[in-house]
Amino acid sequence: MTEQTTPEGHSDAGRFWEEHYSSRDGATGRRVNPLLVEIASGLTSATALDLGCGAGGDTLWLAGAGWRVTAVDVSGTATAQVADAARERGLGDLVHAERYDLAVGFPAGRFDLVTALYLQSPFDLPRTQVLRNAARALTPGGRLLVVDHGSIAPWSWNQDHDASHPTPHEIAADLALDPDGWSIERAASPRRIASGPDGRTAEVVDHVLLIRRATG
């Protein structure tokens, strides 16, 4: 996923992201996150929830690997584009895409995998509560994968180099999950070369947190 510059004057997250996805080709940015591929490739395909699905690269990859995916985003245009792309690829039966505002609620159901990949926004979002809800939505043995930006790229909407980038362990501590019910399977900060919206490349850091719900 690439970050976009946030224009001034947008105070409503839903309106901003609706305009964002309405103004571009739905296939733009439809790339799967390599960290998701690395982690999910070793799991048995079951049910997944993609929080903030955006253009749908992760959703479509998961469905292509046999997962039954619920994909949610605050932009109805984004989810419509994801649903259309799933049908075009013969994956319509495996993808349920719907507009959902995570600032005011959380999707119903239980999932074997919940992904929150770059669920970071310039708008108000009770992210810690969203991630707690995600952890509680896991089936026994299910996993929550959180990937955050751990550095500032030249094209990042936030160019404040004093901005805080909580580490994976700090994110986990903030969630305050009962260690008898959830455990950390991975907490790392790998580096990679990323591409921005204008084709520039830069080395960036990802903060990766993988939490598993106890099977008992």
N, CA, C and O of each residue as an XYZ file, in Angstrom:
864
protein
N       0.847     -1.190      0.000
C       0.000      0.000      0.000
C       0.877      1.232      0.000
O       1.882      1.279      0.710
N       0.516      2.220     -0.778
C       1.246      3.474     -0.801
C       0.427      4.543     -0.105
O      -0.802      4.547     -0.165
N       1.129      5.447      0.553
C       0.444      6.543      1.237
C       0.170      7.666      0.251
O       0.901      7.846     -0.723
N      -0.887      8.415      0.512
C      -1.253      9.532     -0.350
C      -1.196     10.831      0.445
O      -1.448     10.841      1.650
N      -0.869     11.910     -0.224
C      -0.880     13.218      0.411
C      -2.309     13.602      0.760
O      -3.213     13.445     -0.060
N      -2.515     14.102      1.967
C      -3.846     14.492      2.406
C      -4.112     15.954      2.073
O      -3.431     16.827      2.610
N      -5.081     16.253      1.204
C      -5.369     17.644      0.895
C      -5.983     18.366      2.080
O      -6.656     17.761      2.915
N      -5.745     19.645      2.141
C      -6.330     20.425      3.224
C      -7.834     20.548      3.013
O      -8.325     20.505      1.885
N      -8.540     20.698      4.102
C      -9.962     20.961      4.011
C     -10.838     19.734      4.166
O     -12.063     19.859      4.152
N     -10.250     18.543      4.313
C     -11.054     17.341      4.500
C     -11.037     16.979      5.980
O     -10.001     16.591      6.519
N     -12.178     17.107      6.628
C     -12.260     16.790      8.045
C     -13.011     15.497      8.286
O     -13.019     14.992      9.409
N     -13.632     14.958      7.276
C     -14.424     13.746      7.423
C     -13.736     12.587      6.701
O     -13.502     12.640      5.494
N     -13.417     11.538      7.467
C     -12.671     10.421      6.895
C     -13.440      9.748      5.768
O     -12.871      9.435      4.722
N     -14.736      9.526      5.982
C     -15.525      8.854      4.961
C     -15.547      9.629      3.654
O     -15.395      9.049      2.579
N     -15.736     10.934      3.746
C     -15.786     11.755      2.534
C     -14.433     11.763      1.833
O     -14.362     11.660      0.609
N     -13.366     11.887      2.609
C     -12.033     11.925      2.014
C     -11.730     10.635      1.256
O     -11.307     10.679      0.100
N     -11.946      9.475      1.907
C     -11.608      8.211      1.255
C     -12.563      7.893      0.110
O     -12.177      7.230     -0.852
N     -13.804      8.361      0.206
C     -14.738      8.179     -0.902
C     -14.240      8.942     -2.136
O     -14.242      8.406     -3.244
N     -13.821     10.173     -1.942
C     -13.290     10.950     -3.052
C     -11.988     10.350     -3.575
O     -11.718     10.369     -4.776
N     -11.195      9.822     -2.661
C      -9.917      9.218     -3.045
C     -10.129      8.047     -4.000
O      -9.492      7.982     -5.051
N     -11.015      7.126     -3.645
C     -11.213      5.937     -4.479
C     -12.094      6.225     -5.698
O     -12.002      5.531     -6.710
N     -12.937      7.238     -5.599
C     -13.768      7.592     -6.755
C     -12.965      8.256     -7.860
O     -13.382      8.260     -9.018
N     -11.822      8.813     -7.511
C     -11.052      9.605     -8.471
C      -9.959      8.820     -9.175
O      -9.183      9.391     -9.941
N      -9.887      7.506     -8.923
C      -8.820      6.734     -9.557
C      -9.315      5.379    -10.007
O     -10.374      4.910     -9.588
N      -8.533      4.762    -10.865
C      -8.835      3.423    -11.348
C      -8.807      2.462    -10.173
O      -7.867      2.476     -9.378
N      -9.830      1.627    -10.059
C      -9.917      0.707     -8.931
C      -8.737     -0.234     -8.819
O      -8.427     -0.697     -7.721
N      -8.062     -0.535     -9.932
C      -6.936     -1.467     -9.898
C      -5.656     -0.821     -9.384
O      -4.691     -1.517     -9.067
N      -5.643      0.518     -9.301
C      -4.443      1.210     -8.841
C      -4.130      0.836     -7.395
O      -5.001      0.915     -6.529
N      -2.914      0.437     -7.141
C      -2.516      0.082     -5.790
C      -2.997     -1.278     -5.338
O      -2.935     -1.595     -4.150
N      -3.483     -2.100     -6.281
C      -4.038     -3.400     -5.899
C      -2.920     -4.453     -5.832
O      -2.882     -5.407     -6.609
N      -2.024     -4.237     -4.879
C      -0.915     -5.165     -4.669
C      -1.051     -5.802     -3.300
O      -1.437     -5.144     -2.334
N      -0.739     -7.067     -3.221
C      -0.800     -7.739     -1.931
C       0.425     -7.344     -1.104
O       1.517     -7.159     -1.644
N       0.235     -7.220      0.181
C       1.338     -6.925      1.085
C       2.219     -8.165      1.219
O       1.712     -9.233      1.564
N       3.512     -8.058      0.960
C       4.374     -9.238      1.028
C       4.438     -9.871      2.411
O       4.669    -11.074      2.527
N       4.240     -9.088      3.451
C       4.234     -9.657      4.801
C       3.014    -10.544      5.012
O       3.088    -11.558      5.706
N       1.891    -10.157      4.412
C       0.708    -11.004      4.479
C       0.957    -12.327      3.766
O       0.609    -13.391      4.278
N       1.559    -12.256      2.583
C       1.866    -13.478      1.830
C       2.773    -14.386      2.654
O       2.537    -15.590      2.752
N       3.803    -13.801      3.241
C       4.758    -14.576      4.030
C       4.082    -15.312      5.182
O       4.360    -16.484      5.434
N       3.195    -14.611      5.873
C       2.583    -15.186      7.072
C       1.410    -16.096      6.732
O       1.313    -17.206      7.255
N       0.517    -15.632      5.857
C      -0.697    -16.409      5.569
C      -0.416    -17.645      4.736
O      -1.198    -18.595      4.764
N       0.680    -17.653      3.998
C       0.998    -18.830      3.189
C       1.228    -20.063      4.046
O       1.084    -21.188      3.568
N       1.580    -19.862      5.294
C       1.804    -20.983      6.185
C       0.589    -21.372      6.999
O       0.681    -22.234      7.873
N      -0.555    -20.748      6.726
C      -1.774    -21.026      7.480
C      -2.768    -21.800      6.635
O      -2.716    -21.759      5.405
N      -3.664    -22.500      7.292
C      -4.749    -23.191      6.595
C      -5.834    -22.181      6.234
O      -6.300    -21.430      7.091
N      -6.226    -22.167      4.988
C      -7.248    -21.210      4.536
C      -8.556    -21.443      5.267
O      -9.030    -22.575      5.358
N      -9.146    -20.363      5.793
C     -10.416    -20.472      6.520
C     -11.166    -19.152      6.344
O     -11.457    -18.760      5.213
N     -11.483    -18.466      7.432
C     -12.213    -17.201      7.347
C     -11.285    -16.048      7.716
O     -10.473    -16.166      8.634
N     -11.408    -14.933      6.996
C     -10.552    -13.781      7.246
C     -11.372    -12.498      7.219
O     -12.403    -12.412      6.552
N     -10.895    -11.513      7.952
C     -11.481    -10.170      7.975
C     -10.376     -9.187      7.628
O      -9.356     -9.119      8.314
N     -10.581     -8.426      6.563
C      -9.610     -7.431      6.109
C     -10.117     -6.050      6.504
O     -11.056     -5.532      5.898
N      -9.500     -5.459      7.514
C      -9.912     -4.157      8.026
C      -9.259     -3.052      7.203
O      -8.035     -3.012      7.074
N     -10.076     -2.150      6.644
C      -9.544     -1.102      5.794
C      -8.986     -1.688      4.515
O      -7.810     -1.509      4.200
N      -9.840     -2.394      3.773
C      -9.375     -3.184      2.625
C      -8.859     -2.335      1.481
O      -8.077     -2.826      0.667
N      -9.274     -1.060      1.386
C      -8.768     -0.193      0.328
C      -9.035     -0.758     -1.053
O     -10.154     -1.171     -1.361
N      -7.995     -0.775     -1.892
C      -8.132     -1.253     -3.264
C      -8.338     -2.754     -3.345
O      -8.767     -3.262     -4.381
N      -8.041     -3.475     -2.268
C      -8.390     -4.889     -2.222
C      -7.307     -5.874     -2.589
O      -7.599     -7.053     -2.788
N      -6.063     -5.434     -2.687
C      -5.003     -6.364     -3.048
C      -4.874     -7.516     -2.077
O      -4.675     -8.657     -2.494
N      -4.983     -7.237     -0.783
C      -4.857     -8.295      0.222
C      -6.080     -9.209      0.216
O      -5.948    -10.430      0.309
N      -7.261     -8.620      0.106
C      -8.491     -9.404      0.051
C      -8.464    -10.385     -1.112
O      -8.765    -11.566     -0.942
N      -8.103     -9.895     -2.291
C      -8.117    -10.744     -3.481
C      -7.062    -11.833     -3.405
O      -7.290    -12.948     -3.874
N      -5.913    -11.527     -2.823
C      -4.893    -12.568     -2.668
C      -5.387    -13.663     -1.718
O      -5.236    -14.852     -1.999
N      -5.970    -13.257     -0.609
C      -6.476    -14.232      0.352
C      -7.549    -15.117     -0.286
O      -7.520    -16.339     -0.137
N      -8.491    -14.498     -0.992
C      -9.543    -15.278     -1.644
C      -8.948    -16.228     -2.682
O      -9.394    -17.367     -2.819
N      -7.943    -15.753     -3.406
C      -7.297    -16.606     -4.385
C      -6.595    -17.789     -3.753
O      -6.385    -18.812     -4.405
N      -6.228    -17.656     -2.478
C      -5.596    -18.746     -1.744
C      -6.613    -19.623     -1.015
O      -6.246    -20.531     -0.270
N      -7.907    -19.334     -1.243
C      -8.946    -20.177     -0.672
C      -9.610    -19.660      0.582
O     -10.476    -20.335      1.138
N      -9.228    -18.477      1.048
C      -9.854    -17.915      2.241
C     -11.224    -17.339      1.887
O     -11.436    -16.841      0.782
N     -12.145    -17.415      2.843
C     -13.434    -16.733      2.721
C     -13.292    -15.403      3.454
O     -13.138    -15.376      4.675
N     -13.344    -14.294      2.702
C     -12.917    -13.005      3.230
C     -14.080    -12.026      3.365
O     -14.880    -11.856      2.445
N     -14.155    -11.388      4.529
C     -15.003    -10.221      4.723
C     -14.097     -9.002      4.637
O     -13.168     -8.851      5.430
N     -14.373     -8.132      3.663
C     -13.530     -6.962      3.430
C     -14.333     -5.710      3.750
O     -15.414     -5.506      3.199
N     -13.806     -4.868      4.641
C     -14.534     -3.664      5.034
C     -13.661     -2.431      4.840
O     -12.440     -2.476      4.992
N     -14.318     -1.340      4.501
C     -13.631     -0.057      4.341
C     -14.656      1.044      4.544
O     -15.850      0.833      4.335
N     -14.190      2.221      4.951
C     -15.094      3.348      5.159
C     -15.600      3.911      3.828
O     -16.585      4.648      3.803
N     -14.937      3.571      2.733
C     -15.361      4.016      1.405
C     -16.209      2.945      0.722
O     -15.746      1.830      0.482
N     -17.458      3.301      0.411
C     -18.319      2.383     -0.317
C     -17.833      2.151     -1.734
O     -18.032      1.073     -2.293
N     -17.193      3.162     -2.322
C     -16.630      2.987     -3.666
C     -15.533      1.934     -3.644
O     -15.462      1.095     -4.542
N     -14.677      1.971     -2.630
C     -13.599      0.985     -2.522
C     -14.163     -0.424     -2.403
O     -13.712     -1.329     -3.104
N     -15.143     -0.621     -1.525
C     -15.672     -1.973     -1.341
C     -16.418     -2.451     -2.580
O     -16.380     -3.640     -2.894
N     -17.096     -1.551     -3.290
C     -17.766     -1.936     -4.541
C     -16.748     -2.371     -5.580
O     -16.973     -3.339     -6.308
N     -15.630     -1.661     -5.653
C     -14.585     -2.027     -6.595
C     -13.969     -3.376     -6.248
O     -13.663     -4.168     -7.139
N     -13.789     -3.637     -4.960
C     -13.243     -4.927     -4.533
C     -14.203     -6.058     -4.880
O     -13.784     -7.106     -5.373
N     -15.490     -5.845     -4.623
C     -16.487     -6.871     -4.944
C     -16.514     -7.147     -6.448
O     -16.598     -8.303     -6.862
N     -16.443     -6.092     -7.267
C     -16.438     -6.262     -8.715
C     -15.198     -7.045     -9.159
O     -15.292     -7.941     -9.998
N     -14.040     -6.703     -8.593
C     -12.802     -7.384     -8.959
C     -12.852     -8.858     -8.571
O     -12.340     -9.713     -9.296
N     -13.470     -9.155     -7.425
C     -13.587    -10.553     -6.994
C     -14.453    -11.341     -7.968
O     -14.118    -12.469     -8.331
N     -15.557    -10.752     -8.389
C     -16.422    -11.438     -9.348
C     -15.703    -11.659    -10.680
O     -15.818    -12.724    -11.288
N     -14.966    -10.651    -11.123
C     -14.245    -10.771    -12.394
C     -13.214    -11.898    -12.346
O     -12.909    -12.502    -13.375
N     -12.682    -12.181    -11.173
C     -11.668    -13.223    -11.027
C     -12.260    -14.569    -10.628
O     -11.531    -15.520    -10.345
N     -13.588    -14.640    -10.609
C     -14.235    -15.877    -10.217
C     -14.169    -16.153     -8.733
O     -14.268    -17.304     -8.308
N     -14.001    -15.101     -7.936
C     -13.862    -15.246     -6.487
C     -15.039    -14.639     -5.732
O     -14.980    -14.449     -4.517
N     -16.106    -14.339     -6.462
C     -17.240    -13.663     -5.850
C     -17.840    -14.404     -4.668
O     -18.314    -13.774     -3.722
N     -17.829    -15.731     -4.704
C     -18.406    -16.509     -3.611
C     -17.531    -16.484     -2.361
O     -17.985    -16.856     -1.279
N     -16.292    -16.051     -2.504
C     -15.364    -16.059     -1.369
C     -15.166    -14.676     -0.750
O     -14.514    -14.556      0.287
N     -15.712    -13.640     -1.367
C     -15.486    -12.281     -0.883
C     -16.814    -11.592     -0.586
O     -17.692    -11.498     -1.444
N     -16.938    -11.118      0.640
C     -18.065    -10.262      1.019
C     -17.478     -8.908      1.381
O     -16.790     -8.780      2.393
N     -17.748     -7.891      0.555
C     -17.192     -6.560      0.775
C     -18.308     -5.596      1.140
O     -19.339     -5.543      0.468
N     -18.100     -4.835      2.206
C     -19.118     -3.888      2.629
C     -18.494     -2.644      3.244
O     -17.419     -2.689      3.843
N     -19.205     -1.529      3.077
C     -18.765     -0.293      3.706
C     -18.993     -0.405      5.203
O     -20.066     -0.806      5.655
N     -17.962     -0.043      5.968
C     -18.082     -0.115      7.418
C     -17.179      0.949      8.031
O     -16.005      1.050      7.676
N     -17.719      1.735      8.943
C     -16.955      2.772      9.621
C     -16.468      2.221     10.956
O     -17.244      2.104     11.905
N     -15.194      1.888     11.027
C     -14.631      1.287     12.231
C     -14.557      2.271     13.391
O     -14.316      1.874     14.531
N     -14.763      3.554     13.102
C     -14.770      4.550     14.180
C     -16.018      4.442     15.032
O     -16.046      4.950     16.153
N     -17.056      3.786     14.521
C     -18.319      3.723     15.264
C     -18.787      2.290     15.545
O     -19.779      2.103     16.249
N     -18.108      1.292     15.019
C     -18.539     -0.078     15.262
C     -17.550     -1.075     14.697
O     -16.520     -0.706     14.133
N     -17.887     -2.363     14.861
C     -16.999     -3.430     14.404
C     -17.839     -4.532     13.782
O     -18.913     -4.847     14.294
N     -17.369     -5.131     12.676
C     -18.156     -6.180     12.009
C     -18.435     -7.366     12.926
O     -17.606     -7.737     13.758
N     -19.610     -7.949     12.758
C     -19.972     -9.125     13.539
C     -19.292    -10.359     12.964
O     -18.898    -10.387     11.798
N     -19.164    -11.374     13.807
C     -18.625    -12.644     13.335
C     -17.335    -13.028     14.033
O     -16.778    -12.256     14.813
N     -16.863    -14.254     13.734
C     -15.600    -14.766     14.253
C     -14.739    -15.161     13.071
O     -15.235    -15.679     12.070
N     -13.424    -14.908     13.197
C     -12.535    -15.078     12.063
C     -11.248    -15.785     12.484
O     -10.772    -15.633     13.609
N     -10.700    -16.561     11.550
C      -9.443    -17.259     11.811
C      -8.238    -16.348     11.579
O      -7.150    -16.597     12.098
N      -8.443    -15.302     10.801
C      -7.382    -14.328     10.539
C      -8.018    -12.956     10.398
O      -8.973    -12.780      9.641
N      -7.490    -11.994     11.125
C      -7.898    -10.599     10.958
C      -6.655     -9.804     10.585
O      -5.625     -9.900     11.252
N      -6.756     -9.019      9.519
C      -5.621     -8.205      9.090
C      -5.930     -6.729      9.282
O      -7.016     -6.256      8.948
N      -4.961     -6.019      9.821
C      -5.037     -4.567      9.977
C      -3.721     -4.026      9.434
O      -2.787     -3.763     10.192
N      -3.657     -3.864      8.123
C      -2.412     -3.492      7.448
C      -2.425     -2.007      7.118
O      -3.206     -1.553      6.282
N      -1.568     -1.270      7.770
C      -1.486      0.187      7.638
C      -2.828      0.842      7.967
O      -3.282      1.749      7.269
N      -3.441      0.372      9.027
C      -4.695      0.969      9.499
C      -4.349      2.216     10.310
O      -4.651      2.311     11.500
N      -3.709      3.166      9.634
C      -3.286      4.425     10.222
C      -3.893      5.546      9.385
O      -3.918      5.469      8.157
N      -4.377      6.577     10.049
C      -5.145      7.587      9.339
C      -4.872      8.976      9.894
O      -4.595      9.115     11.085
N      -4.944     10.013      9.053
C      -4.844     11.390      9.560
C      -6.115     11.828     10.260
O      -6.171     12.928     10.810
N      -7.137     10.985     10.247
C      -8.420     11.310     10.867
C      -8.561     10.562     12.188
O      -7.854      9.587     12.444
N      -9.480     11.033     13.018
C      -9.712     10.394     14.313
C     -10.183      8.962     14.118
O     -11.132      8.709     13.375
N      -9.519      8.031     14.785
C      -9.890      6.625     14.738
C      -9.485      5.986     16.052
O      -8.315      6.049     16.428
N     -10.430      5.367     16.767
C     -10.084      4.715     18.033
C      -9.358      3.397     17.757
O      -9.894      2.317     18.004
N      -8.125      3.505     17.239
C      -7.419      2.345     16.706
C      -7.174      1.266     17.752
O      -7.325      0.077     17.471
N      -6.802      1.675     18.940
C      -6.544      0.678     19.979
C      -7.789     -0.150     20.248
O      -7.705     -1.372     20.373
N      -8.937      0.497     20.337
C     -10.174     -0.237     20.570
C     -10.519     -1.111     19.381
O     -11.002     -2.230     19.553
N     -10.275     -0.611     18.172
C     -10.530     -1.416     16.969
C      -9.690     -2.693     17.013
O     -10.192     -3.777     16.714
N      -8.412     -2.569     17.385
C      -7.538     -3.741     17.421
C      -7.903     -4.690     18.560
O      -7.764     -5.907     18.430
N      -8.369     -4.132     19.670
C      -8.857     -5.011     20.750
C     -10.076     -5.797     20.268
O     -10.185     -6.999     20.512
N     -10.984     -5.114     19.588
C     -12.159     -5.801     19.049
C     -11.744     -6.880     18.050
O     -12.342     -7.955     17.996
N     -10.715     -6.577     17.265
C     -10.226     -7.542     16.287
C      -9.681     -8.779     16.979
O      -9.939     -9.900     16.542
N      -8.930     -8.585     18.052
C      -8.384     -9.727     18.790
C      -9.501    -10.581     19.387
O      -9.406    -11.808     19.418
N     -10.552     -9.925     19.856
C     -11.665    -10.657     20.468
C     -12.541    -11.340     19.425
O     -13.319    -12.238     19.749
N     -12.410    -10.907     18.163
C     -13.190    -11.516     17.080
C     -12.519    -12.773     16.517
O     -13.063    -13.421     15.623
N     -11.341    -13.115     17.040
C     -10.634    -14.292     16.547
C     -11.260    -15.580     17.070
O     -11.726    -15.640     18.208
N     -11.266    -16.594     16.239
C     -11.618    -17.931     16.693
C     -10.479    -18.461     17.560
O      -9.376    -17.920     17.492
N     -10.699    -19.494     18.372
C      -9.582    -20.105     19.103
C      -8.473    -20.540     18.137
O      -8.727    -21.261     17.172
N      -7.260    -20.099     18.407
C      -6.141    -20.392     17.527
C      -5.992    -19.410     16.378
O      -5.037    -19.500     15.607
N      -6.930    -18.467     16.254
C      -6.882    -17.484     15.167
C      -5.822    -16.426     15.404
O      -5.312    -16.273     16.514
N      -5.497    -15.699     14.345
C      -4.406    -14.726     14.400
C      -4.841    -13.336     13.944
O      -5.655    -13.178     13.034
N      -4.270    -12.343     14.606
C      -4.421    -10.939     14.230
C      -3.077    -10.450     13.716
O      -2.081    -10.497     14.438
N      -3.041     -9.979     12.470
C      -1.819     -9.440     11.887
C      -1.946     -7.925     11.772
O      -2.827     -7.415     11.080
N      -1.060     -7.219     12.453
C      -1.021     -5.757     12.403
C       0.303     -5.351     11.759
O       1.373     -5.754     12.213
N       0.221     -4.557     10.706
C       1.420     -3.996     10.075
C       1.250     -2.484     10.031
O       0.273     -1.980      9.477
N       2.197     -1.765     10.612
C       2.159     -0.304     10.662
C       3.367      0.282      9.949
O       4.402     -0.367      9.799
N       3.206      1.520      9.516
C       4.363      2.268      9.037
C       5.258      2.580     10.239
O       4.799      3.137     11.237
N       6.517      2.220     10.136
C       7.459      2.489     11.213
C       8.439      3.599     10.876
O       9.351      3.879     11.654
N       8.260      4.232      9.726
C       9.135      5.319      9.301
C       8.368      6.234      8.357
O       7.241      5.926      7.968
N       8.965      7.336      7.994
C       8.338      8.312      7.106
C       9.008      8.233      5.735
O      10.222      8.393      5.611
N       8.198      7.985      4.718
C       8.698      7.972      3.341
C       8.576      9.376      2.746
O       7.833     10.199      3.281
N       9.282      9.667      1.659
C       9.196     11.009      1.058
C       7.788     11.401      0.652
O       7.482     12.590      0.566
N       6.911     10.411      0.396
C       5.552     10.710     -0.065
C       4.516     10.580      1.043
O       3.320     10.699      0.776
N       4.945     10.338      2.280
C       4.006     10.157      3.390
C       3.202     11.428      3.638
O       3.724     12.536      3.509
N       1.925     11.262      3.995
C       1.112     12.434      4.300
C       1.603     13.135      5.547
O       1.416     14.343      5.698
N       2.231     12.387      6.446
C       2.772     12.980      7.676
C       4.290     13.117      7.517
O       5.013     12.120      7.522
N       4.760     14.342      7.379
C       6.196     14.579      7.226
C       6.832     15.097      8.526
O       7.918     15.677      8.507
N       6.151     14.882      9.633
C       6.699     15.277     10.935
C       7.681     14.198     11.392
O       7.274     13.129     11.846
N       8.961     14.485     11.269
C       9.965     13.482     11.607
C      10.126     13.290     13.113
O      10.903     12.445     13.558
N       9.400     14.067     13.880
C       9.353     13.850     15.326
C       8.135     13.013     15.724
O       7.914     12.746     16.905
N       7.356     12.606     14.734
C       6.152     11.816     15.020
C       6.536     10.464     15.615
O       7.575      9.892     15.288
N       5.692      9.985     16.474
C       5.946      8.710     17.140
C       5.530      7.536     16.261
O       4.484      7.569     15.613
N       6.363      6.503     16.249
C       6.043      5.263     15.557
C       6.147      4.129     16.574
O       7.205      3.514     16.706
N       5.057      3.846     17.298
C       5.129      2.825     18.344
C       5.668      1.501     17.810
O       5.316      1.068     16.713
N       6.520      0.874     18.599
C       7.079     -0.418     18.225
C       6.005     -1.496     18.344
O       4.983     -1.271     18.992
N       6.218     -2.663     17.731
C       5.240     -3.742     17.876
C       4.961     -4.099     19.336
O       3.811     -4.342     19.702
N       5.997     -4.132     20.168
C       5.775     -4.465     21.577
C       4.988     -3.359     22.286
O       4.191     -3.647     23.179
N       5.201     -2.111     21.901
C       4.430     -1.017     22.484
C       2.971     -1.093     22.064
O       2.077     -0.821     22.865
N       2.726     -1.463     20.806
C       1.349     -1.638     20.339
C       0.678     -2.754     21.129
O      -0.464     -2.613     21.568
N       1.385     -3.857     21.307
C       0.830     -4.988     22.056
C       0.541     -4.588     23.495
O      -0.496     -4.957     24.047
N       1.454     -3.836     24.108
C       1.247     -3.406     25.490
C       0.026     -2.495     25.600
O      -0.714     -2.559     26.581
N      -0.180     -1.652     24.600
C      -1.318     -0.738     24.596
C      -2.639     -1.504     24.506
O      -3.650     -1.076     25.063
N      -2.626     -2.639     23.800
C      -3.847     -3.440     23.686
C      -4.223     -4.077     25.015
O      -5.401     -4.320     25.279
N      -3.224     -4.349     25.856
C      -3.460     -4.894     27.199
C      -4.323     -6.152     27.169
O      -5.254     -6.294     27.962
N      -4.011     -7.055     26.257
C      -4.745     -8.318     26.173
C      -4.262     -9.285     27.243
O      -3.083     -9.295     27.596
N      -5.163    -10.083     27.750
C      -4.835    -11.080     28.765
C      -3.853    -12.094     28.178
O      -4.196    -12.774     27.211
N      -2.642    -12.219     28.730
C      -1.666    -13.164     28.172
C      -2.122    -14.615     28.228
O      -1.586    -15.460     27.511
N      -3.114    -14.916     29.079
C      -3.658    -16.277     29.095
C      -4.574    -16.526     27.901
O      -4.870    -17.673     27.567
N      -5.021    -15.449     27.260
C      -5.940    -15.604     26.141
C      -5.326    -15.312     24.786
O      -5.801    -15.797     23.759
N      -4.254    -14.506     24.791
C      -3.615    -14.120     23.525
C      -2.105    -14.100     23.715
O      -1.626    -13.722     24.784
N      -1.364    -14.490     22.720
C       0.096    -14.480     22.804
C       0.689    -13.830     21.563
O       0.073    -13.832     20.497
N       1.879    -13.278     21.706
C       2.583    -12.665     20.589
C       3.402    -13.732     19.875
O       4.277    -14.358     20.473
N       3.113    -13.938     18.593
C       3.882    -14.890     17.798
C       5.028    -14.219     17.053
O       6.042    -14.850     16.756
N       4.857    -12.943     16.754
C       5.915    -12.218     16.055
C       5.812    -10.742     16.369
O       4.719    -10.177     16.380
N       6.943    -10.122     16.623
C       7.033     -8.676     16.817
C       8.363     -8.254     16.216
O       9.418     -8.519     16.793
N       8.322     -7.605     15.073
C       9.545     -7.301     14.339
C       9.411     -5.981     13.596
O       8.309     -5.463     13.417
N      10.549     -5.446     13.167
C      10.574     -4.183     12.421
C      11.463     -4.334     11.188
O      12.548     -3.755     11.133
N      11.009     -5.109     10.199
C      11.832     -5.310      9.000
C      11.876     -4.067      8.121
O      10.984     -3.220      8.163
N      12.936     -3.981      7.327
C      13.098     -2.897      6.354
C      12.833     -3.433      4.949
O      13.058     -4.612      4.675
N      12.354     -2.562      4.063
C      12.099     -2.948      2.682
C      12.191     -1.718      1.789
O      12.177     -0.588      2.278
N      12.285     -1.935      0.492
C      12.239     -0.858     -0.481
C      10.797     -0.720     -0.956
O      10.219     -1.671     -1.482
N      10.219      0.462     -0.770
C       8.822      0.721     -1.136
C       8.753      1.698     -2.294
O       9.682      2.469     -2.534
N       7.622      1.651     -3.016
C       7.372      2.562     -4.128
C       6.265      3.532     -3.754
O       5.239      3.124     -3.209
N       6.465      4.815     -4.044
C       5.467      5.836     -3.772
C       4.554      6.059     -4.953
O       4.759      5.459     -6.008
N       3.547      6.910     -4.808
C       2.569      7.149     -5.880
C       3.162      7.784     -7.126
O       2.574      7.702     -8.205
N       4.329      8.421     -6.987
C       4.946      9.049     -8.156
C       6.079      8.214     -8.735
O       6.828      8.689     -9.588
N       6.208      6.976     -8.277
C       7.226      6.087     -8.805
C       8.541      6.120     -8.064
O       9.426      5.310     -8.339
N       8.689      7.053     -7.118
C       9.925      7.091     -6.338
C      10.024      5.876     -5.423
O       9.006      5.299     -5.041
N      11.227      5.494     -5.077
C      11.439      4.394     -4.144
C      12.231      4.893     -2.944
O      12.988      5.859     -3.040
N      12.046      4.221     -1.818
C      12.770      4.583     -0.607
C      12.757      3.386      0.337
O      11.860      2.544      0.283
N      13.756      3.327      1.192
C      13.762      2.288      2.219
C      12.847      2.717      3.357
O      12.958      3.831      3.869
N      11.950      1.829      3.746
C      11.021      2.116      4.831
C      11.064      0.991      5.852
O      11.578     -0.096      5.588
N      10.520      1.275      7.011
C      10.436      0.290      8.098
C       8.979     -0.071      8.317
O       8.114      0.804      8.345
N       8.709     -1.351      8.470
C       7.376     -1.818      8.852
C       7.430     -2.326     10.289
O       8.398     -2.970     10.694
N       6.395     -2.033     11.045
C       6.254     -2.615     12.383
C       5.226     -3.734     12.298
O       4.059     -3.492     11.993
N       5.658     -4.939     12.564
C       4.841     -6.136     12.365
C       4.530     -6.787     13.702
O       5.426     -7.099     14.485
N       3.239     -6.985     13.945
C       2.791     -7.643     15.169
C       1.820     -8.748     14.798
O       0.808     -8.494     14.144
N       2.119     -9.970     15.209
C       1.240    -11.113     14.962
C       0.823    -11.685     16.310
O       1.656    -12.147     17.089
N      -0.488    -11.645     16.573
C      -1.040    -12.109     17.847
C      -1.918    -13.333     17.591
O      -2.692    -13.363     16.635
N      -1.790    -14.329     18.443
C      -2.617    -15.529     18.297
C      -3.507    -15.718     19.526
O      -3.072    -15.551     20.665
N      -4.740    -16.065     19.264
C      -5.669    -16.353     20.366
C      -5.452    -17.784     20.848
O      -5.203    -18.685     20.048
N      -5.547    -17.983     22.139
C      -5.347    -19.315     22.698
C      -6.387    -20.287     22.165
O      -7.501    -19.894     21.820
N      -6.017    -21.546     22.103
C      -6.940    -22.553     21.574
C      -7.890    -23.060     22.641
O      -8.911    -23.666     22.318
N      -7.580    -22.828     23.889
C      -8.409    -23.345     24.971
C      -9.653    -22.496     25.192
O     -10.459    -22.800     26.072
